[in-house]
Every structure is written in C-alpha cells, then in structure tokens.
Amino acid sequence: MQMQVKEENKTRILEVEGRIDTVTAPDFEKRLLEELALGKTLRIDLGNVAYVSSAGLRAFLQGQKFANKNGVAMSLFHVNDTVEEVLEMTGFIDILTVE
C-alpha cells in the first residue's frame, strides 16, 4: 500500500493505493490519525484501493471517531464498487461520509 497527501483549498487529500488489510491497516490508521490531528478537512481518495479488510474498516472507524470528537470533517471518495460493497455489507456506509 502506498499513501500520498495533497492539499487543495485548505483540504487535505490522502491518496491511497493498494490494499488496506491486516498487514497495511496499522500504517494506514497511523497516517489517517496524523492527518486528522492537523484539524483540516480530510478527503480520502480510494480510487486505487482494490480491497479493504476488517482491519481496514477498523482504521476507518478509529478515524471517524477521532474526527467526530475533534470536529474535523472526514470523507471518502472515488470508492470503487468492490470497496463500496464491503462498506454496504458491514453498515459502514451509514457511519462514514462517502461522496
């Protein structure tokens, strides 16, 4: 998994590529929380993410909890059909903001 951050109009964009699974989820969660701690709106580009495991879902949940607690906006975009199906099946589609 690879991650890259861009900033556009006071919004941080975290571009993720690869799989967010048991091996990569801890690094993803760490980076996600670091970005949210900056206090800026964070959009997560999942256009190049092929798979999200339960460990990845946990990372998203931790990020959303942090964002809610600290008044930071977090959203996912470019969510492909495979990842969207996982979000729908697990109910995360109702917890996370998906554009």
CYANA upper distance limits for C-alpha pairs under 8 A (distance plus 0.5 A):
  1 MET  CA     16 VAL  CA      7.57
  1 MET  CA     17 GLU  CA      5.98
  1 MET  CA     18 GLY  CA      4.99
  1 MET  CA     19 ARG  CA      6.23
  1 MET  CA     20 ILE  CA      7.49
  1 MET  CA     24 THR  CA      7.02
  2 GLN  CA     16 VAL  CA      6.32
  2 GLN  CA     17 GLU  CA      5.64
  2 GLN  CA     18 GLY  CA      7.12
  3 MET  CA     14 LEU  CA      7.20
  3 MET  CA     15 GLU  CA      6.02
  3 MET  CA     16 VAL  CA      5.13
  3 MET  CA     17 GLU  CA      6.91
  4 GLN  CA     14 LEU  CA      6.32
  4 GLN  CA     15 GLU  CA      5.66
  4 GLN  CA     16 VAL  CA      7.24
  5 VAL  CA     12 ARG  CA      7.20
  5 VAL  CA     13 ILE  CA      5.98
  5 VAL  CA     14 LEU  CA      5.10
  5 VAL  CA     15 GLU  CA      6.60
  6 LYS  CA     12 ARG  CA      6.34
  6 LYS  CA     13 ILE  CA      5.62
  6 LYS  CA     14 LEU  CA      7.19
  6 LYS  CA     15 GLU  CA      8.39
  7 GLU  CA     11 THR  CA      6.08
  7 GLU  CA     12 ARG  CA      5.04
  7 GLU  CA     13 ILE  CA      6.50
  8 GLU  CA     12 ARG  CA      6.99
  8 GLU  CA     13 ILE  CA      8.04
 10 LYS  CA     40 LYS  CA      7.26
 10 LYS  CA     41 THR  CA      7.78
 11 THR  CA     40 LYS  CA      6.60
 11 THR  CA     41 THR  CA      5.46
 11 THR  CA     42 LEU  CA      6.44
 11 THR  CA     43 ARG  CA      7.77
 12 ARG  CA     35 GLU  CA      8.25
 12 ARG  CA     40 LYS  CA      7.16
 12 ARG  CA     41 THR  CA      6.60
 12 ARG  CA     42 LEU  CA      5.32
 12 ARG  CA     43 ARG  CA      6.75
 13 ILE  CA     42 LEU  CA      6.32
 13 ILE  CA     43 ARG  CA      5.33
 13 ILE  CA     44 ILE  CA      6.23
 13 ILE  CA     45 ASP  CA      7.32
 14 LEU  CA     42 LEU  CA      7.69
 14 LEU  CA     43 ARG  CA      6.77
 14 LEU  CA     44 ILE  CA      5.27
 14 LEU  CA     45 ASP  CA      6.50
 15 GLU  CA     44 ILE  CA      6.54
 15 GLU  CA     45 ASP  CA      5.23
 15 GLU  CA     46 LEU  CA      7.21
 16 VAL  CA     44 ILE  CA      7.86
 16 VAL  CA     45 ASP  CA      6.66
 16 VAL  CA     46 LEU  CA      6.31
 16 VAL  CA     47 GLY  CA      8.23
 16 VAL  CA     48 ASN  CA      6.99
 16 VAL  CA     49 VAL  CA      6.89
 17 GLU  CA     46 LEU  CA      7.69
 17 GLU  CA     47 GLY  CA      8.16
 17 GLU  CA     48 ASN  CA      5.17
 17 GLU  CA     49 VAL  CA      5.52
 17 GLU  CA     50 ALA  CA      8.36
 18 GLY  CA     48 ASN  CA      6.77
 18 GLY  CA     49 VAL  CA      5.33
 18 GLY  CA     50 ALA  CA      6.35
 18 GLY  CA     51 TYR  CA      7.88
 19 ARG  CA     24 THR  CA      7.74
 19 ARG  CA     49 VAL  CA      6.15
 19 ARG  CA     50 ALA  CA      6.12
 19 ARG  CA     51 TYR  CA      5.41
 19 ARG  CA     52 VAL  CA      6.66
 20 ILE  CA     24 THR  CA      5.98
 20 ILE  CA     25 ALA  CA      5.80
 20 ILE  CA     28 PHE  CA      7.83
 20 ILE  CA     49 VAL  CA      7.88
 20 ILE  CA     51 TYR  CA      6.67
 20 ILE  CA     52 VAL  CA      5.32
 20 ILE  CA     53 SER  CA      6.85
 20 ILE  CA     55 ALA  CA      8.11
 20 ILE  CA     56 GLY  CA      5.66
 21 ASP  CA     25 ALA  CA      5.82
 21 ASP  CA     51 TYR  CA      7.85
 21 ASP  CA     52 VAL  CA      6.30
 21 ASP  CA     53 SER  CA      5.33
 21 ASP  CA     54 SER  CA      7.82
 21 ASP  CA     55 ALA  CA      6.33
 21 ASP  CA     56 GLY  CA      6.02
 22 THR  CA     26 PRO  CA      8.12
 22 THR  CA     53 SER  CA      7.40
 22 THR  CA     54 SER  CA      8.31
 22 THR  CA     55 ALA  CA      5.87
 22 THR  CA     56 GLY  CA      7.67
 24 THR  CA     28 PHE  CA      6.79
 25 ALA  CA     29 GLU  CA      6.44
 25 ALA  CA     55 ALA  CA      6.35
 25 ALA  CA     56 GLY  CA      5.60
 25 ALA  CA     59 ALA  CA      6.95
 26 PRO  CA     30 LYS  CA      6.66
 26 PRO  CA     59 ALA  CA      7.93
 27 ASP  CA     31 ARG  CA      6.72
 28 PHE  CA     32 LEU  CA      6.46
 28 PHE  CA     56 GLY  CA      8.42
 28 PHE  CA     59 ALA  CA      7.64
 29 GLU  CA     33 LEU  CA      6.59
 29 GLU  CA     56 GLY  CA      8.49
 29 GLU  CA     59 ALA  CA      5.36
 29 GLU  CA     60 PHE  CA      7.79
 29 GLU  CA     62 GLN  CA      8.06
 29 GLU  CA     63 GLY  CA      7.66
 30 LYS  CA     34 GLU  CA      6.69
 31 ARG  CA     35 GLU  CA      6.66
 32 LEU  CA     36 LEU  CA      6.73
 32 LEU  CA     63 GLY  CA      6.87
 33 LEU  CA     37 ALA  CA      6.51
 33 LEU  CA     63 GLY  CA      6.44
 33 LEU  CA     66 PHE  CA      7.89
 34 GLU  CA     38 LEU  CA      7.40
 35 GLU  CA     39 GLY  CA      8.23
 35 GLU  CA     40 LYS  CA      8.37
 35 GLU  CA     42 LEU  CA      7.78
 36 LEU  CA     40 LYS  CA      7.16
 36 LEU  CA     41 THR  CA      8.13
 36 LEU  CA     42 LEU  CA      7.19
 36 LEU  CA     63 GLY  CA      7.97
 36 LEU  CA     66 PHE  CA      8.01
 36 LEU  CA     67 ALA  CA      7.02
 36 LEU  CA     72 VAL  CA      7.36
 36 LEU  CA     74 MET  CA      8.42
 39 GLY  CA     70 ASN  CA      8.24
 39 GLY  CA     71 GLY  CA      8.44
 39 GLY  CA     72 VAL  CA      6.32
 40 LYS  CA     72 VAL  CA      6.90
 40 LYS  CA     73 ALA  CA      7.91
 41 THR  CA     72 VAL  CA      6.44
 41 THR  CA     73 ALA  CA      5.31
 41 THR  CA     74 MET  CA      6.56
 42 LEU  CA     72 VAL  CA      8.28
 42 LEU  CA     73 ALA  CA      6.69
 42 LEU  CA     74 MET  CA      5.32
 42 LEU  CA     75 SER  CA      7.03
 43 ARG  CA     74 MET  CA      6.23
 43 ARG  CA     75 SER  CA      5.35
 43 ARG  CA     76 LEU  CA      6.20
 43 ARG  CA     77 PHE  CA      7.48
 44 ILE  CA     74 MET  CA      8.11
 44 ILE  CA     75 SER  CA      6.61
 44 ILE  CA     76 LEU  CA      5.19
 44 ILE  CA     77 PHE  CA      6.63
 45 ASP  CA     76 LEU  CA      6.59
 45 ASP  CA     77 PHE  CA      5.65
 45 ASP  CA     78 HIS  CA      6.26
 45 ASP  CA     79 VAL  CA      7.95
 46 LEU  CA     76 LEU  CA      7.36
 46 LEU  CA     77 PHE  CA      6.62
 46 LEU  CA     78 HIS  CA      5.87
 46 LEU  CA     79 VAL  CA      5.74
 46 LEU  CA     80 ASN  CA      7.82
 47 GLY  CA     77 PHE  CA      7.84
 47 GLY  CA     78 HIS  CA      5.02
 47 GLY  CA     79 VAL  CA      6.16
 47 GLY  CA     80 ASN  CA      6.73
 49 VAL  CA     80 ASN  CA      8.33
 49 VAL  CA     83 VAL  CA      8.24
 50 ALA  CA     80 ASN  CA      8.48
 50 ALA  CA     82 THR  CA      7.77
 50 ALA  CA     83 VAL  CA      7.67
 51 TYR  CA     82 THR  CA      7.62
 51 TYR  CA     83 VAL  CA      6.65
 52 VAL  CA     56 GLY  CA      5.86
 52 VAL  CA     57 LEU  CA      7.28
 52 VAL  CA     83 VAL  CA      6.85
 52 VAL  CA     86 VAL  CA      7.97
 53 SER  CA     57 LEU  CA      6.85
 54 SER  CA     58 ARG  CA      6.69
 55 ALA  CA     59 ALA  CA      6.92
 56 GLY  CA     60 PHE  CA      6.92
 57 LEU  CA     61 LEU  CA      6.68
 57 LEU  CA     92 PHE  CA      8.34
 58 ARG  CA     62 GLN  CA      6.66
 59 ALA  CA     63 GLY  CA      6.69
 60 PHE  CA     64 GLN  CA      6.61
 60 PHE  CA     96 LEU  CA      8.42
 61 LEU  CA     65 LYS  CA      6.62
 61 LEU  CA     96 LEU  CA      8.38
 62 GLN  CA     66 PHE  CA      6.69
 63 GLY  CA     67 ALA  CA      6.56
 64 GLN  CA     68 ASN  CA      6.54
 64 GLN  CA     74 MET  CA      7.37
 64 GLN  CA     96 LEU  CA      7.38
 65 LYS  CA     69 LYS  CA      6.60
 66 PHE  CA     70 ASN  CA      6.61
 67 ALA  CA     71 GLY  CA      6.25
 67 ALA  CA     72 VAL  CA      5.13
 67 ALA  CA     73 ALA  CA      6.75
 67 ALA  CA     74 MET  CA      7.04
 68 ASN  CA     72 VAL  CA      6.86
 68 ASN  CA     73 ALA  CA      8.15
 74 MET  CA     97 THR  CA      7.48
 75 SER  CA     96 LEU  CA      7.35
 75 SER  CA     97 THR  CA      5.28
 75 SER  CA     98 VAL  CA      6.25
 75 SER  CA     99 GLU  CA      7.41
 76 LEU  CA     96 LEU  CA      8.11
 76 LEU  CA     97 THR  CA      6.72
 76 LEU  CA     98 VAL  CA      5.31
 76 LEU  CA     99 GLU  CA      6.60
 77 PHE  CA     98 VAL  CA      6.42
 77 PHE  CA     99 GLU  CA      5.51
 78 HIS  CA     99 GLU  CA      8.05
 79 VAL  CA     83 VAL  CA      6.78
 79 VAL  CA     84 GLU  CA      6.53
 79 VAL  CA     98 VAL  CA      8.16
 80 ASN  CA     84 GLU  CA      6.52
 81 ASP  CA     85 GLU  CA      6.51
 82 THR  CA     86 VAL  CA      7.10
 83 VAL  CA     87 LEU  CA      6.82
 84 GLU  CA     88 GLU  CA      6.60
 84 GLU  CA     93 ILE  CA      8.13
 85 GLU  CA     89 MET  CA      6.51
 86 VAL  CA     90 THR  CA      6.66
 87 LEU  CA     91 GLY  CA      6.51
 87 LEU  CA     92 PHE  CA      5.30
 87 LEU  CA     93 ILE  CA      5.47
 88 GLU  CA     92 PHE  CA      6.74
 88 GLU  CA     93 ILE  CA      5.69
 88 GLU  CA     94 ASP  CA      8.46
 91 GLY  CA     95 ILE  CA      7.62
 92 PHE  CA     96 LEU  CA      6.45
 93 ILE  CA     97 THR  CA      7.79
 93 ILE  CA     98 VAL  CA      7.50
